[in-house]
Amino acid sequence: MNMREIQKMQQKIMKMQEELEATQFVGTAGGGAVTITMSGKFEITAVKIDPEAFNPEDITELEVMVLAATRDAFNKVSEAQQKLLSSATGGMRIPGMF
């Protein structure tokens, strides 16, 4: 690879990363009873809880579902980052990227 190709790939990766960071990912748990929305920068932007799905006296179940929905959203962002990197570099591993 020459320097021009490297710079072109770097610009492409930066543009794709900006698009990823602007994307919203939704993680769910309990069949949609808990929904977590997370940006491509791993920032939680929304939490939705269906009040009909929980007994107010059993907060532990709600806590478990919030955690599960957060993990689901986190995993979706991580997968998107890996796909972005793989498509931008043709599968070539570059140290320090994601």
C-alpha atoms as one frame of an Amber mdcrd trajectory, in Angstrom:
protein
   0.000   0.000   0.000   1.275   3.410  -0.821   0.707   6.518   1.270  -2.145
   7.780  -0.928  -4.051   4.505  -0.541  -3.512   4.569   3.229  -4.812   8.152
   3.450  -7.825   7.259   1.315  -8.599   4.250   3.521  -8.176   6.398   6.647
 -10.664   8.971   5.316 -13.113   6.216   4.441 -12.817   4.730   7.940 -13.311
   8.134   9.576 -16.465   8.788   7.532 -17.843   5.341   8.315 -17.053   5.793
  12.009 -18.890   9.131  12.075 -21.920   7.441  10.514 -21.712   4.624  13.050
 -21.510   7.058  15.962 -24.680   8.793  14.730 -26.572   5.495  14.482 -28.931
   4.396  17.259 -28.956   0.742  18.380 -31.810  -0.783  20.350 -31.307  -3.548
  22.901 -34.281  -5.340  24.393 -35.074  -7.813  27.151 -38.193  -9.579  28.321
 -39.766  -9.591  24.886 -39.622  -5.806  24.709 -40.555  -5.125  28.342 -37.282
  -3.196  28.634 -35.724  -1.299  25.739 -32.361   0.479  25.829 -31.299   2.775
  22.990 -27.551   3.338  22.625 -25.562   5.449  20.184 -22.657   4.109  18.170
 -20.453   5.832  20.756 -21.836   3.517  23.478 -23.890   6.324  25.047 -27.291
   5.302  26.393 -29.795   7.728  24.898 -33.110   6.241  26.048 -34.591   3.718
  28.461 -38.162   2.456  28.042 -39.874   0.211  30.585 -43.317  -1.270  30.091
 -44.986  -0.740  33.492 -47.467  -3.532  32.766 -44.640  -6.059  32.561 -43.405
  -5.703  36.153 -44.645  -6.134  39.664 -43.599  -2.987  41.579 -42.624  -5.166
  44.522 -40.177  -7.261  42.468 -37.583  -4.704  41.466 -34.899  -7.406  41.051
 -36.540  -8.724  37.885 -36.569  -5.207  36.418 -32.909  -4.684  37.291 -31.955
  -7.937  35.554 -33.872  -6.955  32.424 -32.338  -3.475  32.297 -28.899  -5.055
  32.505 -29.767  -7.600  29.801 -31.145  -4.920  27.461 -28.028  -2.808  28.002
 -25.786  -5.755  27.145 -27.883  -6.433  24.038 -27.460  -2.830  22.833 -23.733
  -2.859  23.681 -23.237  -6.071  21.685 -25.043  -4.571  18.678 -22.770  -1.512
  18.701 -19.674  -3.730  19.047 -20.782  -5.911  16.122 -21.393  -2.838  13.966
 -17.919  -1.514  14.773 -16.320  -4.830  13.833 -18.246  -4.968  10.544 -17.244
  -1.388   9.759 -13.590  -2.086  10.411 -13.634  -5.324   8.453 -15.314  -3.761
   5.422 -13.074  -0.694   5.474  -9.830  -2.632   5.698 -10.775  -5.742   3.746
 -10.275  -7.828   6.873  -6.715  -6.547   7.439  -5.969  -6.023  11.159  -4.664
  -2.546  11.985  -3.310  -2.022  15.516  -5.224   0.580  17.521  -8.410   0.433
  15.466 -11.524  -0.218  17.606
